[in-house]
Amino acid sequence: MKQPKPIERWYQCVAESDLSAIENMLAGDAVFQSPAVHAPQRGRAIVAKYLRAAMILFKNPTFRYVDEWFGDRSAVLEFELTVDDIYINGV
C-alpha cells in the first residue's frame, strides 16, 4: 500500500524536528493511547503535546522506524531506540 500523504508529512516533521507542524496534521478528534498514560488523551491540542514531547525525547541517533500499518483514518508506526542503555520498542 502506498504511504498516505499525512504519514509522508509526519516523517518529514520528524526528520526536520518540525514541532510546530504537528498540531495541524491531527484531526480534531485525535486520540493518543499509551501504556505510560493511564487513560486515552482526546483532542488535537493534547495529542500534539504528547507527540511533540516524544519527538524531543526520542531525538537521538539510535531512533528508527521499523514498521508501519495504515487504515482509512489511522496509522501505526513502530519504532525502536536506546535511551541510557535501555532498549525501547514501541508504536
Buried (B, 14 or more C-beta within 10 A) or exposed (E): EEEBEBBEBBBEBBEEEBBEEBBEBBEEEBEBEEEEEEEEBBBBEBBBBBBBEBBEEBEEEEBEEEEBEBEEEEBEBEBBBEEEEEEEEEE
